[in-house]
Amino acid sequence: MKYRQKILMVVVLMGLVIGSYFVYLFSKTFFWDNTAFEEEKVYVYLREEDDFSSLTRQLKPLLKSVADFKMAAQKKGYYDRVKSGKFAIIKGSNNNEIINSLRGKSLTVRVTFNNQERLENLAGRVAYQIAPDSLTLLSAFLNPDFLSAKGLMPINSLAMYLPNTYDFFWNTSAENFRDKMWQSYQNFWSEDRKNKADALGLTPLEVISLAAIVQKETQKIDERPRVAGVYLNRLKRGMKLQADPTVIYAMKLNYQNFDTIIKRVLYKDLKINSPYNTYQNKGVPPGPIHMPDVSSIDAVLNPEKHAFLYFVANPNKPGYHLFAKNGHEHNRNKKIYTNWLNRNGVYR
């Protein structure tokens, strides 16, 4: 009898030990802190092509035990259900919480861009902030069916991307990004703005192309309505815009080098053969020479009313300009500026 009791006690103890071990293993696998980072929160970015193996490679430096995470993922049926997106892992999270976060809704990211010169630059900038790469984005931007449906062309389609900060899911598609930018552009052109453009005899695309010139001419927001007024006065009189920034853009386009810095436009540069050269062609260029701010667009739509037809940089008030109503006044102002350039050795 005592022998049987001893055997029973041994069996019970072994059961308790084994049970305790499985409780320990279960708790360790699912409910113990498995984070190995110091930050309060880290983010995991998963692309459409990522699988569990690529996920664990990304998680390896963030977890105390990848093996425990793998076991928990298998038990929870997550192993074959990895989805793309941006996900947060909170410091102190256990595997159960980590997997629930990775299964949850993808987080949004703030996409910011401004003053890009070309669609290629825009695609590169945006590719740093969402999942699609720059080539995929550029392909979506230049999709012929999309452009045709919206009444755009490659040469002017940069106009539909308005500088701002936007919220997107990190794993949004290139097409979805482009389509939301079009919707934002449509929302921007309210009836009031459209009426103002119409009153100026300009289309919305022409307003943006002119705004791009205005912004290149002056970084001073308070001066932009005055500069816009100059160009609008020229258009009304049938004069050429003769805007140096358009010549600089034409030169960069001609040389296929948009990294070069040109501080001074020479007389020989004014002869460059390009639809963007407003010294050679009348009217607004066929597309924007860069992406203007909303403040520049609104400066064109709400120009200062005056009789000025010319302006040149004011060396005595950096960032601002000297304005003139006729050629005589302009030549006087121009001499002040060119003398300053020569004194300071600015030749290109």
Kinemage of the C-alpha trace (Angstrom):
@kinemage 1
@onewidth
@group {chain A} dominant
@subgroup {mainchain}
@vectorlist {calphas} color= white
{ca met a 1} P 0.000 0.000 0.000
{ca lys a 2} L 2.761 2.417 0.941
{ca tyr a 3} L 4.604 1.500 -2.242
{ca arg a 4} L 1.581 2.418 -4.344
{ca gln a 5} L 1.225 5.723 -2.490
{ca lys a 6} L 4.853 6.528 -3.219
{ca ile a 7} L 4.379 5.789 -6.914
{ca leu a 8} L 1.258 7.956 -6.967
{ca met a 9} L 3.100 10.818 -5.281
{ca val a 10} L 5.944 10.539 -7.799
{ca val a 11} L 3.468 10.584 -10.675
{ca val a 12} L 1.686 13.620 -9.206
{ca leu a 13} L 4.967 15.426 -8.676
{ca met a 14} L 6.095 14.641 -12.207
{ca gly a 15} L 2.751 15.881 -13.486
{ca leu a 16} L 3.149 19.087 -11.516
{ca val a 17} L 6.681 19.546 -12.808
{ca ile a 18} L 5.664 18.887 -16.401
{ca gly a 19} L 2.567 21.065 -16.026
{ca ser a 20} L 4.614 23.846 -14.475
{ca tyr a 21} L 7.075 23.577 -17.326
{ca phe a 22} L 4.317 23.898 -19.943
{ca val a 23} L 2.782 26.830 -18.036
{ca tyr a 24} L 6.209 28.443 -17.946
{ca leu a 25} L 6.755 27.733 -21.651
{ca phe a 26} L 3.285 29.046 -22.550
{ca ser a 27} L 3.755 32.200 -20.475
{ca lys a 28} L 7.251 32.805 -21.849
{ca thr a 29} L 6.082 32.297 -25.425
{ca phe a 30} L 3.022 34.534 -25.250
{ca phe a 31} L 3.092 36.843 -22.227
{ca trp a 32} L 6.645 37.758 -21.284
{ca asp a 33} L 8.255 40.977 -22.495
{ca asn a 34} L 10.082 40.115 -25.718
{ca thr a 35} L 11.348 43.565 -26.746
{ca ala a 36} L 15.062 44.369 -26.828
{ca phe a 37} L 15.040 48.048 -27.819
{ca glu a 38} L 15.385 51.151 -25.651
{ca glu a 39} L 12.965 53.440 -27.479
{ca glu a 40} L 9.369 53.743 -26.309
{ca lys a 41} L 8.164 52.598 -29.722
{ca val a 42} L 9.666 51.244 -32.938
{ca tyr a 43} L 8.125 50.787 -36.373
{ca val a 44} L 8.159 47.803 -38.699
{ca tyr a 45} L 7.650 48.351 -42.443
{ca leu a 46} L 6.425 45.423 -44.530
{ca arg a 47} L 6.077 45.472 -48.319
{ca glu a 48} L 3.659 43.394 -50.380
{ca glu a 49} L 6.413 40.932 -51.260
{ca asp a 50} L 7.573 40.437 -47.657
{ca asp a 51} L 6.948 37.073 -45.965
{ca phe a 52} L 7.525 35.708 -42.475
{ca ser a 53} L 11.242 35.167 -43.119
{ca ser a 54} L 11.817 38.785 -44.154
{ca leu a 55} L 9.730 39.908 -41.171
{ca thr a 56} L 11.857 37.943 -38.698
{ca arg a 57} L 15.044 39.350 -40.255
{ca gln a 58} L 13.694 42.825 -39.603
{ca leu a 59} L 12.610 41.889 -36.077
{ca lys a 60} L 15.853 40.134 -35.076
{ca pro a 61} L 17.570 43.210 -33.528
{ca leu a 62} L 14.310 44.247 -31.850
{ca leu a 63} L 13.437 41.029 -30.005
{ca lys a 64} L 14.977 39.153 -27.112
{ca ser a 65} L 13.974 35.816 -28.642
{ca val a 66} L 13.086 35.350 -32.298
{ca ala a 67} L 12.494 31.645 -31.586
{ca asp a 68} L 9.751 32.458 -29.070
{ca phe a 69} L 8.193 34.888 -31.539
{ca lys a 70} L 8.192 32.231 -34.271
{ca met a 71} L 6.533 29.725 -31.930
{ca ala a 72} L 3.859 32.236 -30.922
{ca ala a 73} L 3.261 33.170 -34.563
{ca gln a 74} L 2.745 29.524 -35.509
{ca lys a 75} L 0.335 28.927 -32.620
{ca lys a 76} L -1.680 32.061 -33.490
{ca gly a 77} L -1.851 31.239 -37.198
{ca tyr a 78} L 0.105 34.335 -38.185
{ca tyr a 79} L 3.019 32.526 -39.800
{ca asp a 80} L 1.418 32.449 -43.264
{ca arg a 81} L -0.636 35.628 -42.928
{ca val a 82} L 1.929 38.432 -42.958
{ca lys a 83} L 0.453 41.601 -44.452
{ca ser a 84} L 2.041 44.776 -45.688
{ca gly a 85} L 1.997 48.114 -43.932
{ca lys a 86} L 3.572 50.189 -41.186
{ca phe a 87} L 3.160 48.786 -37.683
{ca ala a 88} L 4.216 49.951 -34.218
{ca ile a 89} L 5.771 47.774 -31.526
{ca ile a 90} L 5.642 49.213 -28.022
{ca lys a 91} L 8.534 48.705 -25.589
{ca gly a 92} L 7.665 45.929 -23.124
{ca ser a 93} L 5.277 44.144 -25.505
{ca asn a 94} L 4.908 40.381 -25.348
{ca asn a 95} L 4.650 38.172 -28.429
{ca asn a 96} L 0.877 38.077 -28.238
{ca glu a 97} L 0.746 41.896 -28.324
{ca ile a 98} L 3.387 42.129 -31.056
{ca ile a 99} L 1.483 39.727 -33.310
{ca asn a 100} L -1.795 41.539 -32.657
{ca ser a 101} L -0.099 44.817 -33.673
{ca leu a 102} L 1.253 43.243 -36.863
{ca arg a 103} L -2.196 41.872 -37.634
{ca gly a 104} L -3.860 45.219 -37.028
{ca lys a 105} L -4.538 48.137 -39.336
{ca ser a 106} L -1.534 49.668 -41.040
{ca leu a 107} L -0.545 53.029 -39.591
{ca thr a 108} L -0.521 56.187 -41.659
{ca val a 109} L 2.549 58.252 -42.491
{ca arg a 110} L 2.838 61.963 -43.159
{ca val a 111} L 3.986 62.547 -46.722
{ca thr a 112} L 5.550 65.953 -47.285
{ca phe a 113} L 6.966 67.473 -50.460
{ca asn a 114} L 7.564 70.941 -51.869
{ca asn a 115} L 9.302 72.857 -54.645
{ca gln a 116} L 10.272 69.841 -56.758
{ca glu a 117} L 11.477 70.777 -60.246
{ca arg a 118} L 10.371 67.656 -62.091
{ca leu a 119} L 8.191 64.588 -61.696
{ca glu a 120} L 11.393 62.574 -61.312
{ca asn a 121} L 12.342 64.647 -58.267
{ca leu a 122} L 8.861 64.293 -56.825
{ca ala a 123} L 8.895 60.509 -57.283
{ca gly a 124} L 12.252 60.285 -55.528
{ca arg a 125} L 11.071 62.437 -52.649
{ca val a 126} L 7.828 60.511 -52.120
{ca ala a 127} L 9.563 57.117 -52.424
{ca tyr a 128} L 11.435 57.883 -49.194
{ca gln a 129} L 8.120 58.187 -47.378
{ca ile a 130} L 5.850 55.387 -48.687
{ca ala a 131} L 6.385 51.829 -49.939
{ca pro a 132} L 6.382 52.221 -53.781
{ca asp a 133} L 9.796 52.959 -55.282
{ca ser a 134} L 10.519 56.004 -57.420
{ca leu a 135} L 10.271 54.181 -60.761
{ca thr a 136} L 6.863 52.748 -59.864
{ca leu a 137} L 5.649 56.185 -58.775
{ca leu a 138} L 6.992 57.880 -61.906
{ca ser a 139} L 5.318 55.259 -64.092
{ca ala a 140} L 1.995 55.992 -62.374
{ca phe a 141} L 2.509 59.752 -62.740
{ca leu a 142} L 3.152 59.422 -66.479
{ca asn a 143} L 0.515 56.802 -67.229
{ca pro a 144} L -0.891 57.878 -70.641
{ca asp a 145} L -4.449 56.743 -69.874
{ca phe a 146} L -4.501 58.699 -66.616
{ca leu a 147} L -3.081 61.864 -68.196
{ca ser a 148} L -5.467 61.688 -71.136
{ca ala a 149} L -8.482 61.206 -68.878
{ca lys a 150} L -7.512 64.263 -66.807
{ca gly a 151} L -6.664 66.517 -69.736
{ca leu a 152} L -2.980 66.619 -68.820
{ca met a 153} L 0.317 66.025 -70.601
{ca pro a 154} L 3.696 64.963 -69.227
{ca ile a 155} L 4.964 68.516 -69.720
{ca asn a 156} L 2.362 70.101 -67.415
{ca ser a 157} L 1.275 67.273 -65.100
{ca leu a 158} L 3.581 68.441 -62.280
{ca ala a 159} L 0.975 71.168 -61.735
{ca met a 160} L -1.486 68.727 -60.136
{ca tyr a 161} L 0.856 67.964 -57.209
{ca leu a 162} L 0.359 70.720 -54.653
{ca pro a 163} L 3.074 71.109 -51.979
{ca asn a 164} L 1.707 70.143 -48.591
{ca thr a 165} L 1.691 67.416 -45.959
{ca tyr a 166} L -0.669 64.516 -46.580
{ca asp a 167} L -1.646 61.416 -44.597
{ca phe a 168} L -1.258 58.067 -46.386
{ca phe a 169} L -1.024 54.449 -45.416
{ca trp a 170} L 2.641 53.541 -45.829
{ca asn a 171} L 1.750 50.645 -48.125
{ca thr a 172} L -0.502 52.718 -50.396
{ca ser a 173} L -0.051 51.989 -54.099
{ca ala a 174} L 1.553 54.440 -56.524
{ca glu a 175} L -1.780 54.742 -58.346
{ca asn a 176} L -3.649 55.482 -55.132
{ca phe a 177} L -1.125 58.168 -54.210
{ca arg a 178} L -1.472 59.771 -57.657
{ca asp a 179} L -5.276 59.603 -57.607
{ca lys a 180} L -5.478 61.233 -54.170
{ca met a 181} L -3.177 64.005 -55.387
{ca trp a 182} L -5.560 64.599 -58.285
{ca gln a 183} L -8.490 64.778 -55.879
{ca ser a 184} L -6.589 67.260 -53.702
{ca tyr a 185} L -5.874 69.347 -56.812
{ca gln a 186} L -9.570 69.308 -57.728
{ca asn a 187} L -10.541 70.376 -54.211
{ca phe a 188} L -8.008 73.203 -54.301
{ca trp a 189} L -9.573 74.691 -57.421
{ca ser a 190} L -12.719 76.000 -55.811
{ca glu a 191} L -15.233 78.016 -57.805
{ca asp a 192} L -13.735 81.192 -56.348
{ca arg a 193} L -10.224 80.340 -57.546
{ca lys a 194} L -11.508 79.220 -60.948
{ca asn a 195} L -13.411 82.505 -61.360
{ca lys a 196} L -10.305 84.513 -60.469
{ca ala a 197} L -8.232 82.577 -62.997
{ca asp a 198} L -10.896 83.110 -65.645
{ca ala a 199} L -10.943 86.850 -64.910
{ca leu a 200} L -7.199 86.925 -65.578
{ca gly a 201} L -7.677 85.099 -68.864
{ca leu a 202} L -5.725 82.100 -67.578
{ca thr a 203} L -6.482 78.425 -67.078
{ca pro a 204} L -5.666 76.798 -63.712
{ca leu a 205} L -2.648 75.121 -65.309
{ca glu a 206} L -1.408 78.467 -66.627
{ca val a 207} L -1.877 80.047 -63.202
{ca ile a 208} L 0.365 77.378 -61.672
{ca ser a 209} L 2.980 77.781 -64.414
{ca leu a 210} L 3.044 81.532 -63.796
{ca ala a 211} L 3.111 81.017 -60.025
{ca ala a 212} L 6.208 78.852 -60.433
{ca ile a 213} L 7.974 81.781 -62.122
{ca val a 214} L 6.810 84.228 -59.464
{ca gln a 215} L 8.165 82.027 -56.687
{ca lys a 216} L 11.511 81.571 -58.414
{ca glu a 217} L 11.764 85.329 -58.767
{ca thr a 218} L 11.146 86.105 -55.100
{ca gln a 219} L 11.298 84.075 -51.926
{ca lys a 220} L 9.582 86.929 -50.079
{ca ile a 221} L 5.934 85.942 -49.736
{ca asp a 222} L 4.851 89.548 -49.191
{ca glu a 223} L 6.429 90.562 -52.528
{ca arg a 224} L 4.876 87.820 -54.648
{ca pro a 225} L 1.595 89.653 -55.416
{ca arg a 226} L 3.633 92.584 -56.755
{ca val a 227} L 5.831 90.366 -58.935
{ca ala a 228} L 2.730 88.548 -60.146
{ca gly a 229} L 1.252 91.930 -61.061
{ca val a 230} L 4.282 92.689 -63.233
{ca tyr a 231} L 3.923 89.507 -65.253
{ca leu a 232} L 0.175 89.903 -65.603
{ca asn a 233} L 0.709 93.479 -66.847
{ca arg a 234} L 3.103 92.126 -69.469
{ca leu a 235} L 0.635 89.475 -70.584
{ca lys a 236} L -2.112 92.075 -70.951
{ca arg a 237} L 0.141 94.195 -73.171
{ca gly a 238} L 1.202 91.225 -75.285
{ca met a 239} L 4.777 91.509 -74.030
{ca lys a 240} L 7.057 88.538 -73.481
{ca leu a 241} L 7.455 87.569 -69.841
{ca gln a 242} L 11.270 87.628 -70.153
{ca ala a 243} L 11.706 85.722 -66.884
{ca asp a 244} L 15.259 84.617 -66.089
{ca pro a 245} L 14.123 81.509 -64.124
{ca thr a 246} L 12.574 80.115 -67.313
{ca val a 247} L 15.906 80.492 -69.105
{ca ile a 248} L 17.709 78.753 -66.255
{ca tyr a 249} L 15.208 75.896 -66.420
{ca ala a 250} L 15.621 75.675 -70.202
{ca met a 251} L 19.398 75.494 -69.761
{ca lys a 252} L 19.140 72.723 -67.170
{ca leu a 253} L 16.727 70.836 -69.403
{ca asn a 254} L 19.004 71.287 -72.407
{ca tyr a 255} L 22.080 70.072 -70.515
{ca gln a 256} L 20.044 67.403 -68.650
{ca asn a 257} L 21.690 68.580 -65.448
{ca phe a 258} L 19.290 69.792 -62.795
{ca asp a 259} L 21.934 69.851 -60.068
{ca thr a 260} L 23.878 72.740 -61.565
{ca ile a 261} L 23.535 76.139 -59.863
{ca ile a 262} L 23.238 79.165 -62.155
{ca lys a 263} L 23.358 82.494 -60.337
{ca arg a 264} L 23.552 84.809 -63.323
{ca val a 265} L 21.896 84.658 -66.743
{ca leu a 266} L 24.059 86.009 -69.568
{ca tyr a 267} L 22.844 87.623 -72.804
{ca lys a 268} L 23.946 84.574 -74.808
{ca asp a 269} L 21.735 82.379 -72.605
{ca leu a 270} L 18.642 84.292 -73.682
{ca lys a 271} L 18.921 82.759 -77.161
{ca ile a 272} L 18.505 79.163 -76.047
{ca asn a 273} L 15.919 77.359 -78.170
{ca ser a 274} L 13.290 76.031 -75.786
{ca pro a 275} L 9.514 76.377 -75.288
{ca tyr a 276} L 10.374 77.422 -71.728
{ca asn a 277} L 12.482 80.393 -72.824
{ca thr a 278} L 10.170 83.354 -72.221
{ca tyr a 279} L 12.659 85.698 -73.870
{ca gln a 280} L 11.975 83.895 -77.135
{ca asn a 281} L 8.327 82.860 -76.695
{ca lys a 282} L 5.253 84.835 -75.733
{ca gly a 283} L 2.831 83.742 -73.065
{ca val a 284} L 3.110 81.348 -70.160
{ca pro a 285} L 5.463 78.333 -70.520
{ca pro a 286} L 3.860 74.986 -71.433
{ca gly a 287} L 4.316 73.688 -67.883
{ca pro a 288} L 5.594 74.760 -64.467
{ca ile a 289} L 9.371 75.109 -64.071
{ca his a 290} L 8.982 73.754 -60.551
{ca met a 291} L 6.273 73.103 -57.973
{ca pro a 292} L 5.016 76.445 -56.584
{ca asp a 293} L 3.656 76.966 -53.076
{ca val a 294} L -0.001 77.743 -52.538
{ca ser a 295} L 1.075 81.259 -51.499
{ca ser a 296} L 2.529 81.800 -54.987
{ca ile a 297} L -0.582 80.450 -56.699
{ca asp a 298} L -2.776 82.739 -54.629
{ca ala a 299} L -0.424 85.651 -55.366
{ca val a 300} L -1.173 85.203 -59.067
{ca leu a 301} L -4.903 84.922 -58.387
{ca asn a 302} L -4.801 88.006 -56.140
{ca pro a 303} L -2.115 90.216 -57.720
{ca glu a 304} L -1.175 93.686 -56.614
{ca lys a 305} L -2.651 96.217 -59.018
{ca his a 306} L 0.032 98.628 -60.262
{ca ala a 307} L 1.677 99.902 -63.449
{ca phe a 308} L 5.073 98.204 -63.066
{ca leu a 309} L 6.449 96.299 -66.042
{ca tyr a 310} L 10.003 95.544 -64.913
{ca phe a 311} L 11.940 94.572 -61.824
{ca val a 312} L 15.457 93.634 -60.843
{ca ala a 313} L 17.045 92.405 -57.608
{ca asn a 314} L 17.646 95.088 -55.000
{ca pro a 315} L 21.215 94.641 -53.682
{ca asn a 316} L 20.482 97.031 -50.840
{ca lys a 317} L 17.530 94.980 -49.607
{ca pro a 318} L 18.423 91.312 -50.042
{ca gly a 319} L 15.574 89.159 -51.280
{ca tyr a 320} L 13.539 92.094 -52.562
{ca his a 321} L 13.433 93.914 -55.911
{ca leu a 322} L 13.481 97.344 -57.513
{ca phe a 323} L 10.402 97.912 -59.701
{ca ala a 324} L 10.014 100.174 -62.719
{ca lys a 325} L 7.188 101.376 -64.953
{ca asn a 326} L 9.276 101.950 -68.069
{ca gly a 327} L 12.547 101.041 -69.739
{ca his a 328} L 14.360 104.173 -68.549
{ca glu a 329} L 13.641 103.443 -64.891
{ca his a 330} L 14.473 99.786 -65.373
{ca asn a 331} L 17.839 100.482 -66.987
{ca arg a 332} L 18.743 102.686 -64.029
{ca asn a 333} L 17.777 99.938 -61.570
{ca lys a 334} L 19.499 97.304 -63.663
{ca lys a 335} L 22.754 99.227 -63.599
{ca ile a 336} L 22.645 99.300 -59.798
{ca tyr a 337} L 22.271 95.538 -59.754
{ca thr a 338} L 24.859 94.657 -62.434
{ca asn a 339} L 27.436 96.918 -60.766
{ca trp a 340} L 26.828 95.019 -57.527
{ca leu a 341} L 27.243 91.667 -59.305
{ca asn a 342} L 30.519 92.768 -60.865
{ca arg a 343} L 31.856 94.118 -57.570
{ca asn a 344} L 31.098 90.784 -55.923
{ca gly a 345} L 32.512 88.671 -58.716
{ca val a 346} L 29.277 86.936 -59.692
{ca tyr a 347} L 29.795 85.980 -63.326
{ca arg a 348} L 27.719 82.774 -63.649
